Amino acid sequence: MKKRLETLLRGAVARLQTEGALAADLEPTVLVERTRDAQHGDFATNLALALAKPARANPRQLAEKIAAALGPDPAVVKVEIAGPGFINFFLDPQAQFGVIRAIHDAGHGYGLGKAGAGIKVQVEFVSANPTGPLHVGHGRGAAYGAVVANLLAAAGFEVHREYYVNDAGRQMDILAASVWLRYLEACGETLVFPSNGYRGEYVRDVSRELHQRHGEGFRHPAAVVFADIPADEPQGGDKEIHIDALVARAKALLGPEGYRTVFDAGLDSILGDIRQDLEEFGVRYDQWFSERGLTETQAVERALRKLETAGYLYQKDGATWFASSRLGDEKDRVVVRENGQMTYFASDIAYHMDKLDRGFDRIINIWGADHHGYIPRVKAAIQALGGDPTKLDVLLVQFAVLYRGEEKVQMSTRSGEFVTLRQLRNEVGKDAARFFYVMRKSDQHMDFDLKLATSRTNENPVYYVQYAHARVCSVFRELDEKGWARDLALGMAHLDKLVEPHETALVGTLSRYPEVVEQSALQHAPHHLLHYLRELAAEFHTYYFAHKFLVEDAALRDARLNLIAAVRQVIANGLGLLDVSAPEAM
């Protein structure tokens, strides 16, 4: 209906232009919105207010001209001018019942739009370092990113889902050293594990598997490994210097081939676990992009040469700096350290150059809120590379905080003390986890209520919405048990029997669904869809208790069955975008 009214308004403007009442070169943006107060009609537009200045006209008088030029439409029973020039539309309630037919005809396609047609967008999300299993904090970014991608696809965008694998750099070297030291313990060596190593049980699992595959081929005496290594923090030294020295010792003793084997043992095991975890959480990617691949193909060097050619690199204190402050960043950034090693940021520059080269019209990065300060430097890099920084949208996600009773659970990958996403999913289920993670705006703080997520009451929002779908299914099972059959055509022919306030309210809510999907997609706001589903479920549950569906009057019965079937379809469609199941029985 919204699109229908926008078409009517464009026709009115065209008529006024033909008559000379409006300039022919005016190209107005026609926006129609639902009214918040039924006294002001069903829909309204500020078109006259927007056109008043370029048309050099009084907005209220212009609104009257536009209203007079509107073509006839049987769904519109009245048009009023309000305030300084708003145009309000009052619709025939019966005409709106056409949405029931539309939902039946479109099925799973109801709600899909074309707002993003022809626009290629990349969504990169999660991208957690493969140094340990995903924890409950990562889960929110995973759920949010997956649903944003689903919504964009539903709105017609060509979506490419991507995970950036940080399989290079210092943290991965620390993981490799941690695996090797645990491997040495498995070989019978006695050593003091570094305070800055990765301590989780998963590291021991990797090292045991490494020992089973390669025996003692990578064994070196602990005394040799730790000879002349600077002291660790508990012994009064510097933990960073200590772990870096152990990494260097591992590389020296194992050699390039042996070190790569140990390195890949940790990477492959943990990344495989992450892949499985995300797949079981309903998150899938079109591409897993390797940071190490950027280094091996000299993409980082090419990106830095491009920045140097553009005049954005300079030398200082033995390091190479990117002059990002010239492009809006708060300060310049190091891209090559004094020891010749590339920084993480250098790889990020190369990665975003690759994104630009692949021709995406929009780039969406979904990051943890703690990366807020990283945005200006990445946008600066895109601009320095000759790209358009406005193509990049960075959506920030606050980590969810898990509580067991009153006790907050600590989550540290390095120490190994954390609750994994898999543990959470096993406890509350995929549906509840996905639903709860997107209930709030992504940048708002979130406490994950385990007790609520596992409850089977109306207080649990996912249960409440799913139960509405299951309840409709139960009505149709009862229909079969009575030996009756729904006559779809008869119900469609008698939709005018749906005169109860609950019925007209449901129809109005059903008609909003395509707008909600589009709004949720364009605003990257899955919580709008979730709140809509809760509203629709609430209206259905109220209707369920207020009226009988399986009445003796066949025409009324089939009309009501068609209505609740439409409710079931829209709930299923919405839950599908959230990748939450729509059970037929609960």
C-alpha positions as CSV (number, residue, x, y, z in Angstrom):
1,M,0.0,0.0,0.0
2,K,2.9,2.4,0.8
3,K,4.3,1.9,-2.7
4,R,0.9,2.2,-4.2
5,L,0.4,5.6,-2.5
6,E,3.9,6.8,-3.6
7,T,2.9,5.9,-7.2
8,L,-0.3,8.0,-6.8
9,L,1.7,10.9,-5.6
10,R,4.2,10.7,-8.4
11,G,1.3,10.7,-10.8
12,A,-0.1,13.9,-9.2
13,V,3.2,15.7,-9.4
14,A,3.6,14.7,-13.1
15,R,0.1,16.1,-13.8
16,L,0.9,19.4,-12.1
17,Q,4.1,19.6,-14.1
18,T,2.2,19.0,-17.3
19,E,-0.3,21.7,-16.4
20,G,2.6,24.1,-15.6
21,A,1.7,24.3,-11.9
22,L,5.1,22.8,-11.1
23,A,8.4,23.2,-12.9
24,A,9.2,20.4,-15.3
25,D,12.7,19.9,-13.9
26,L,11.6,19.2,-10.4
27,E,12.6,15.6,-9.3
28,P,10.9,15.1,-5.9
29,T,11.7,12.3,-3.6
30,V,8.3,10.9,-2.6
31,L,8.2,9.4,0.9
32,V,5.1,7.9,2.5
33,E,5.1,6.9,6.1
34,R,2.6,5.2,8.4
35,T,0.9,7.6,10.8
36,R,1.4,7.1,14.6
37,D,-2.1,8.3,15.3
38,A,-5.1,6.8,13.6
39,Q,-6.9,10.2,13.8
40,H,-4.4,11.4,11.2
41,G,-5.2,8.5,8.8
42,D,-3.3,5.4,7.9
43,F,-0.4,7.0,5.9
44,A,1.0,10.5,5.5
45,T,3.5,12.3,3.3
46,N,5.5,15.6,3.7
47,L,5.8,15.9,-0.1
48,A,4.3,19.4,-0.2
49,L,6.6,20.6,2.5
50,A,9.7,19.2,0.7
51,L,8.6,20.8,-2.7
52,A,7.5,24.2,-1.3
53,K,10.9,25.9,-1.4
54,P,12.0,24.8,-4.9
55,A,8.5,25.3,-6.2
56,R,8.3,28.8,-4.4
57,A,4.9,27.9,-3.2
58,N,3.0,27.9,0.1
59,P,3.3,24.3,1.4
60,R,-0.4,24.0,2.5
61,Q,-1.7,25.4,-0.8
62,L,0.7,23.1,-2.7
63,A,-0.6,20.2,-0.7
64,E,-4.1,21.0,-1.7
65,K,-3.1,21.1,-5.4
66,I,-1.3,17.7,-5.0
67,A,-4.3,16.2,-3.3
68,A,-6.6,17.5,-6.1
69,A,-4.4,16.0,-8.7
70,L,-4.3,12.6,-7.2
71,G,-5.8,9.9,-9.4
72,P,-8.7,7.7,-8.1
73,D,-7.9,4.7,-6.0
74,P,-10.6,2.4,-4.5
75,A,-8.4,1.8,-1.4
76,V,-8.3,5.5,-0.5
77,V,-11.6,6.7,1.1
78,K,-10.4,10.2,2.2
79,V,-7.4,12.6,1.8
80,E,-6.9,15.4,4.3
81,I,-4.4,18.3,4.5
82,A,-3.0,18.7,8.0
83,G,-0.8,21.2,9.8
84,P,1.6,23.2,7.6
85,G,1.1,20.9,4.6
86,F,1.0,17.2,5.4
87,I,-1.2,15.0,3.2
88,N,-3.0,12.3,5.2
89,F,-4.5,9.2,3.6
90,F,-7.4,7.3,5.0
91,L,-7.8,3.8,3.6
92,D,-10.8,1.5,3.2
93,P,-10.2,-1.3,5.8
94,Q,-11.6,-3.9,3.5
95,A,-9.2,-2.9,0.7
96,Q,-6.3,-3.7,3.0
97,F,-7.4,-7.3,3.2
98,G,-5.7,-7.8,-0.1
99,V,-2.5,-8.4,1.8
100,I,-3.8,-11.8,2.8
101,R,-4.0,-12.8,-0.9
102,A,-0.5,-11.2,-1.4
103,I,1.0,-13.3,1.4
104,H,-0.6,-16.5,0.1
105,D,0.6,-15.9,-3.4
106,A,4.1,-14.9,-2.5
107,G,4.6,-17.5,0.3
108,H,8.3,-17.4,1.5
109,G,8.9,-14.6,-0.9
110,Y,6.6,-12.2,0.9
111,G,8.6,-9.3,2.3
112,L,11.5,-9.6,-0.2
113,G,12.2,-6.2,-1.9
114,K,14.4,-4.5,-4.5
115,A,15.8,-1.6,-2.6
116,G,19.3,-2.9,-3.1
117,A,18.9,-4.3,-6.6
118,G,22.2,-4.0,-8.5
119,I,24.2,-3.1,-5.4
120,K,27.1,-5.4,-4.5
121,V,27.9,-5.4,-0.8
122,Q,30.5,-7.3,1.2
123,V,29.8,-8.1,4.9
124,E,32.8,-9.1,6.9
125,F,32.0,-10.3,10.4
126,V,33.3,-12.3,13.4
127,S,36.9,-12.6,12.0
128,A,38.1,-13.7,15.5
129,N,41.8,-14.6,15.8
130,P,42.1,-18.4,15.4
131,T,44.0,-18.6,18.7
132,G,41.1,-20.2,20.6
133,P,37.5,-21.3,20.4
134,L,34.7,-18.7,19.9
135,H,33.3,-17.5,23.2
136,V,29.9,-16.0,24.1
137,G,31.2,-12.6,23.3
138,H,31.9,-13.5,19.7
139,G,28.4,-15.0,19.4
140,R,26.7,-11.6,19.4
141,G,28.8,-10.4,16.4
142,A,28.2,-13.7,14.6
143,A,24.4,-13.5,15.1
144,Y,24.2,-9.8,14.3
145,G,26.4,-10.1,11.1
146,A,24.5,-13.1,9.8
147,V,21.1,-11.5,10.2
148,V,22.3,-8.1,8.7
149,A,23.6,-10.1,5.7
150,N,20.2,-12.0,5.5
151,L,18.3,-8.7,5.7
152,L,20.4,-7.1,3.0
153,A,19.8,-10.1,0.7
154,A,16.1,-9.9,1.4
155,A,16.1,-6.2,0.4
156,G,17.7,-7.1,-3.0
157,F,21.4,-6.5,-2.4
158,E,24.0,-8.9,-3.8
159,V,25.6,-10.0,-0.6
160,H,29.1,-11.5,-0.1
161,R,29.7,-12.9,3.4
162,E,33.3,-13.0,4.5
163,Y,35.5,-14.1,7.4
164,Y,39.0,-12.5,7.6
165,V,41.3,-15.1,9.0
166,N,44.1,-13.6,11.1
167,D,46.4,-16.5,10.3
168,A,49.6,-14.4,10.5
169,G,51.4,-12.1,13.0
170,R,52.5,-12.2,16.6
171,Q,49.5,-13.7,18.2
172,M,49.6,-16.7,15.9
173,D,53.3,-17.0,16.7
174,I,52.5,-17.0,20.4
175,L,49.9,-19.7,19.8
176,A,52.5,-21.8,17.9
177,A,55.0,-21.4,20.7
178,S,52.3,-22.4,23.2
179,V,51.4,-25.5,21.3
180,W,55.1,-26.5,21.0
181,L,55.8,-26.1,24.7
182,R,52.8,-28.2,25.6
183,Y,54.0,-30.7,23.0
184,L,57.4,-30.8,24.8
185,E,55.5,-31.5,28.0
186,A,53.8,-34.4,26.3
187,C,57.2,-35.7,25.3
188,G,58.2,-35.7,29.0
189,E,60.0,-32.4,29.3
190,T,59.6,-30.3,32.5
191,L,59.3,-26.6,31.9
192,V,57.7,-23.4,33.3
193,F,54.9,-22.4,30.9
194,P,55.1,-18.7,30.0
195,S,52.7,-16.4,31.7
196,N,51.8,-14.8,28.3
197,G,51.2,-18.1,26.5
198,Y,47.8,-19.5,25.6
199,R,46.8,-21.7,28.5
200,G,43.4,-23.2,27.5
201,E,42.9,-27.0,27.5
202,Y,42.4,-26.8,23.7
203,V,46.1,-26.0,23.4
204,R,46.9,-29.3,25.2
205,D,44.5,-31.1,22.8
206,V,46.4,-29.7,19.8
207,S,49.8,-30.6,21.3
208,R,48.7,-34.2,22.1
209,E,47.5,-34.7,18.5
210,L,50.8,-33.2,17.2
211,H,52.6,-35.7,19.4
212,Q,50.5,-38.6,18.1
213,R,51.2,-37.7,14.5
214,H,54.9,-36.8,14.7
215,G,56.2,-38.6,17.7
216,E,59.2,-36.9,19.2
217,G,60.4,-35.4,15.9
218,F,60.1,-31.9,17.2
219,R,61.5,-32.6,20.7
220,H,64.3,-30.5,22.1
221,P,65.5,-30.5,25.7
222,A,63.8,-27.9,27.9
223,A,67.2,-26.7,29.0
224,V,68.2,-25.9,25.4
225,V,64.8,-24.2,24.7
226,F,65.1,-21.9,27.7
227,A,68.8,-21.3,27.7
228,D,69.5,-17.5,28.0
229,I,65.8,-16.7,27.5
230,P,65.0,-13.4,29.3
231,A,63.0,-13.8,32.6
232,D,59.3,-14.0,32.6
233,E,57.1,-11.6,34.6
234,P,56.6,-13.8,37.6
235,Q,60.4,-14.0,37.9
236,G,60.7,-10.2,37.7
237,G,61.1,-9.9,33.9
238,D,59.0,-8.7,31.0
239,K,56.4,-11.2,29.8
240,E,56.3,-9.7,26.3
241,I,60.1,-10.0,25.9
242,H,60.0,-13.5,27.4
243,I,57.3,-14.8,25.0
244,D,58.9,-13.1,21.9
245,A,62.2,-14.8,22.8
246,L,60.5,-18.2,23.1
247,V,58.9,-17.7,19.6
248,A,62.3,-16.8,18.1
249,R,63.8,-19.9,19.8
250,A,61.0,-22.1,18.4
251,K,61.7,-20.9,14.9
252,A,65.4,-21.4,15.3
253,L,65.3,-24.9,16.7
254,L,62.5,-26.2,14.5
255,G,63.5,-24.6,11.3
256,P,61.1,-23.2,8.7
257,E,59.5,-26.5,7.8
258,G,59.1,-27.8,11.4
259,Y,57.9,-24.5,12.7
260,R,55.3,-24.3,9.9
261,T,54.1,-27.8,10.9
262,V,53.6,-26.8,14.5
263,F,52.1,-23.4,13.5
264,D,49.6,-25.1,11.1
265,A,48.7,-27.7,13.7
266,G,47.3,-24.9,16.0
267,L,45.8,-22.9,13.2
268,D,44.1,-25.8,11.4
269,S,42.7,-27.3,14.6
270,I,41.3,-24.1,16.0
271,L,40.1,-22.7,12.7
272,G,38.3,-26.0,12.0
273,D,36.6,-25.8,15.3
274,I,35.5,-22.2,14.6
275,R,34.1,-23.2,11.2
276,Q,32.1,-26.0,12.7
277,D,30.9,-23.8,15.6
278,L,29.7,-21.2,13.2
279,E,28.0,-23.6,10.9
280,E,26.1,-25.2,13.8
281,F,25.1,-21.7,14.9
282,G,23.7,-21.1,11.4
283,V,26.4,-18.8,10.2
284,R,27.9,-19.5,6.8
285,Y,30.4,-17.6,4.6
286,D,31.0,-17.2,0.9
287,Q,34.7,-16.8,1.6
288,W,37.3,-17.3,4.3
289,F,40.0,-14.7,3.4
290,S,43.5,-15.5,4.6
291,E,45.7,-12.7,6.0
292,R,48.7,-15.0,5.4
293,G,47.7,-15.1,1.8
294,L,48.2,-11.3,1.6
295,T,51.7,-11.7,2.8
296,E,52.6,-14.6,0.5
297,T,51.3,-12.8,-2.6
298,Q,53.1,-9.6,-1.7
299,A,49.8,-7.8,-1.5
300,V,50.9,-5.9,1.6
301,E,54.0,-4.7,-0.2
302,R,52.0,-3.6,-3.2
303,A,49.6,-1.7,-0.9
304,L,52.4,0.1,0.8
305,R,54.1,1.0,-2.5
306,K,50.8,2.5,-3.6
307,L,50.7,4.6,-0.5
308,E,54.3,5.6,-1.0
309,T,53.6,6.6,-4.6
310,A,50.7,8.7,-3.4
311,G,53.0,10.5,-0.9
312,Y,51.5,9.1,2.3
313,L,54.5,7.2,3.7
314,Y,57.5,8.5,5.5
315,Q,60.4,7.3,7.7
316,K,60.8,8.2,11.3
317,D,62.8,6.5,14.2
318,G,63.7,3.6,11.9
319,A,60.1,2.8,11.2
320,T,57.8,3.4,8.2
321,W,54.7,5.6,9.0
322,F,51.4,6.2,7.2
323,A,50.4,9.9,7.4
324,S,46.8,9.1,8.3
325,S,46.5,12.3,10.3
326,R,46.3,14.2,7.0
327,L,43.1,12.3,6.2
328,G,41.2,12.6,9.5
329,D,42.9,10.2,11.8
330,E,44.0,11.5,15.2
331,K,47.7,10.6,14.6
332,D,50.0,8.8,12.1
333,R,50.3,5.1,12.2
334,V,53.3,2.7,11.9
335,V,53.1,0.2,9.1
336,V,56.6,-1.2,9.2
337,R,58.4,-1.5,12.6
338,E,62.0,-0.8,13.3
339,N,62.8,-4.5,13.0
340,G,61.3,-4.6,9.5
341,Q,58.1,-6.5,10.5
342,M,54.8,-5.4,9.1
343,T,52.2,-4.3,11.5
344,Y,48.6,-5.7,11.7
345,F,47.5,-2.4,10.2
346,A,49.6,-2.9,7.1
347,S,47.8,-6.1,6.5
348,D,44.4,-4.4,7.1
349,I,45.4,-1.8,4.5
350,A,46.1,-4.5,1.9
351,Y,42.9,-6.3,2.8
352,H,40.8,-3.2,2.2
353,M,42.7,-2.5,-1.1
354,D,41.7,-6.1,-2.1
355,K,38.0,-5.3,-1.2
356,L,38.1,-2.2,-3.4
357,D,39.7,-4.1,-6.2
358,R,36.9,-6.7,-6.1
359,G,34.4,-4.0,-7.0
360,F,32.1,-4.0,-4.0
361,D,29.8,-1.0,-4.1
362,R,29.6,-1.1,-0.3
363,I,31.8,-2.6,2.4
364,I,30.4,-3.4,5.8
365,N,32.8,-4.3,8.6
366,I,31.3,-5.6,11.8
367,W,33.7,-5.0,14.7
368,G,33.7,-5.2,18.5
369,A,33.0,-1.8,20.1
370,D,36.5,-1.7,21.4
371,H,37.7,-1.2,17.8
372,H,36.0,2.2,17.5
373,G,39.3,4.1,17.3
374,Y,40.3,2.0,14.4
375,I,37.7,3.4,12.0
376,P,39.4,6.7,11.1
377,R,42.7,5.1,10.1
378,V,41.0,2.5,7.9
379,K,38.9,5.1,6.2
380,A,42.1,7.2,5.8
381,A,43.8,4.2,4.2
382,I,41.0,3.7,1.7
383,Q,41.1,7.4,0.7
384,A,44.9,7.3,0.3
385,L,44.6,4.2,-1.9
386,G,42.3,6.2,-4.2
387,G,39.0,4.7,-3.0
388,D,35.9,6.2,-1.6
389,P,35.9,6.0,2.2
390,T,32.1,6.6,2.3
391,K,31.7,3.1,0.8
392,L,32.9,1.7,4.1
393,D,30.4,1.3,7.0
394,V,31.7,0.0,10.3
395,L,29.0,-1.4,12.6
396,L,30.1,-1.8,16.2
397,V,28.9,-4.6,18.4
398,Q,29.2,-4.6,22.2
399,F,30.2,-7.9,23.6
400,A,27.4,-9.7,25.5
401,V,28.0,-10.4,29.1
402,L,27.0,-13.7,30.5
403,Y,25.8,-14.2,34.1
404,R,25.4,-17.3,36.1
405,G,23.2,-16.2,39.0
406,E,24.8,-13.0,40.3
407,E,28.3,-14.0,39.2
408,K,29.7,-12.5,36.1
409,V,31.7,-15.1,34.0
410,Q,35.2,-13.9,33.0
411,M,36.2,-14.6,29.4
412,S,39.9,-14.5,28.6
413,T,41.2,-16.5,25.6
414,R,44.8,-16.3,26.8
415,S,44.0,-17.7,30.3
416,G,41.6,-20.3,28.9
417,E,38.9,-19.2,31.4
418,F,35.8,-18.6,29.2
419,V,32.5,-20.0,28.2
420,T,32.5,-21.0,24.6
421,L,29.8,-20.2,22.1
422,R,29.3,-24.0,21.8
423,Q,28.7,-24.4,25.5
424,L,26.1,-21.5,25.4
425,R,24.4,-23.1,22.4
426,N,24.2,-26.5,24.1
427,E,22.7,-24.9,27.2
428,V,20.1,-22.6,25.7
429,G,19.8,-23.8,22.1
430,K,20.6,-22.2,18.8
431,D,17.2,-20.5,18.4
432,A,17.3,-18.8,21.8
433,A,20.9,-17.7,21.4
434,R,20.3,-16.2,17.9
435,F,17.2,-14.5,19.0
436,F,18.6,-13.0,22.2
437,Y,21.7,-11.8,20.6
438,V,19.8,-9.4,18.2
439,M,17.1,-8.2,20.7
440,R,18.9,-4.9,21.2
441,K,20.8,-2.4,19.1
442,S,24.2,-3.9,18.4
443,D,26.1,-1.0,20.0
444,Q,24.1,-1.3,23.3
445,H,25.3,-3.2,26.3
446,M,23.8,-6.6,26.7
447,D,23.5,-9.0,29.7
448,F,22.6,-12.5,28.5
449,D,19.9,-13.9,30.8
450,L,20.4,-17.7,30.8
451,K,17.4,-18.4,33.0
452,L,15.1,-16.5,30.7
453,A,16.5,-17.9,27.5
454,T,15.8,-21.5,28.7
455,S,12.3,-20.8,30.1
456,R,9.2,-22.1,28.4
457,T,6.9,-19.2,29.3
458,N,5.5,-16.1,27.6
459,E,8.3,-14.1,29.3
460,N,10.8,-15.7,26.9
461,P,10.5,-13.7,23.7
462,V,11.7,-16.4,21.3
463,Y,9.3,-19.0,22.9
464,Y,6.4,-16.4,22.6
465,V,7.0,-15.8,18.9
466,Q,7.5,-19.5,18.0
467,Y,4.5,-20.5,20.0
468,A,2.3,-18.2,17.8
469,H,3.5,-20.1,14.8
470,A,2.9,-23.5,16.5
471,R,-0.6,-22.3,17.7
472,V,-1.7,-21.6,14.1
473,C,-0.4,-25.1,13.1
474,S,-2.5,-26.6,16.0
475,V,-5.6,-24.9,14.7
476,F,-5.1,-26.6,11.3
477,R,-4.5,-29.9,13.0
478,E,-7.8,-29.5,14.9
479,L,-9.5,-28.7,11.6
480,D,-8.3,-32.0,10.3
481,E,-9.4,-33.8,13.4
482,K,-12.9,-32.4,12.9
483,G,-12.9,-33.8,9.4
484,W,-13.2,-30.3,7.9
485,A,-11.1,-28.8,5.1
486,R,-10.3,-25.2,4.4
487,D,-11.7,-23.8,1.2
488,L,-9.1,-21.3,0.3
489,A,-11.1,-19.6,-2.5
490,L,-14.2,-19.4,-0.3
491,G,-12.2,-17.7,2.4
492,M,-10.7,-15.2,0.0
493,A,-14.1,-14.4,-1.4
494,H,-15.4,-13.6,2.1
495,L,-12.6,-11.6,3.7
496,D,-15.2,-8.8,4.2
497,K,-16.4,-10.9,7.1
498,L,-13.3,-10.0,9.0
499,V,-14.7,-7.1,10.8
500,E,-13.5,-7.6,14.3
501,P,-11.0,-5.0,15.6
502,H,-8.5,-7.8,16.3
503,E,-8.7,-8.9,12.6
504,T,-8.3,-5.4,11.2
505,A,-5.3,-4.8,13.5
506,L,-3.7,-8.1,12.4
507,V,-4.1,-7.2,8.7
508,G,-2.5,-3.8,9.3
509,T,0.4,-5.4,11.0
510,L,0.8,-8.0,8.3
511,S,0.9,-5.3,5.6
512,R,3.8,-3.6,7.4
513,Y,6.1,-6.6,7.2
514,P,7.8,-5.7,3.8
515,E,8.5,-2.2,5.2
516,V,10.0,-3.6,8.4
517,V,12.3,-5.9,6.4
518,E,13.5,-3.0,4.2
519,Q,13.9,-0.6,7.2
520,S,15.8,-3.3,9.2
521,A,18.1,-3.9,6.2
522,L,18.8,-0.3,5.3
523,Q,19.4,0.7,9.0
524,H,21.4,-2.5,9.8
525,A,18.9,-3.0,12.6
526,P,17.7,-6.6,13.1
527,H,16.1,-5.6,16.4
528,H,13.4,-3.8,14.4
529,L,12.4,-7.1,12.8
530,L,12.5,-8.9,16.2
531,H,10.2,-6.3,17.8
532,Y,7.8,-6.6,14.9
533,L,7.6,-10.3,15.3
534,R,6.9,-9.9,19.0
535,E,4.1,-7.4,18.2
536,L,2.6,-9.7,15.5
537,A,2.7,-12.7,17.9
538,A,1.1,-10.6,20.7
539,E,-1.8,-9.6,18.4
540,F,-2.3,-13.2,17.3
541,H,-2.3,-14.6,20.8
542,T,-4.9,-11.9,21.8
543,Y,-7.0,-12.8,18.7
544,Y,-6.7,-16.5,19.6
545,F,-8.2,-16.1,23.0
546,A,-10.9,-13.6,21.9
547,H,-12.4,-15.5,19.0
548,K,-13.1,-19.0,17.8
549,F,-11.6,-19.8,14.4
550,L,-13.4,-23.1,13.7
551,V,-17.0,-21.8,13.6
552,E,-19.9,-23.3,11.9
553,D,-20.2,-20.5,9.3
554,A,-17.9,-21.9,6.6
555,A,-17.3,-18.6,4.9
556,L,-16.3,-16.9,8.1
557,R,-14.2,-19.9,9.2
558,D,-12.3,-20.0,6.0
559,A,-11.7,-16.3,6.0
560,R,-10.3,-16.5,9.5
561,L,-8.2,-19.5,8.6
562,N,-6.8,-17.6,5.6
563,L,-5.9,-14.7,8.0
564,I,-4.1,-16.9,10.5
565,A,-2.3,-18.8,7.7
566,A,-1.0,-15.4,6.6
567,V,0.2,-14.8,10.2
568,R,1.9,-18.1,10.2
569,Q,3.7,-17.4,6.9
570,V,4.9,-14.0,8.0
571,I,6.2,-15.3,11.3
572,A,8.0,-18.1,9.5
573,N,9.5,-15.7,7.0
574,G,10.7,-13.4,9.8
575,L,12.2,-16.1,11.9
576,G,13.8,-17.5,8.7
577,L,15.7,-14.2,8.3
578,L,16.9,-14.5,11.9
579,D,17.7,-18.2,11.2
580,V,15.5,-19.3,14.0
581,S,13.2,-22.3,13.6
582,A,9.4,-22.0,13.2
583,P,8.2,-25.2,15.0
584,E,4.8,-26.7,14.2
585,A,4.3,-28.0,17.7
586,M,5.7,-26.9,21.1
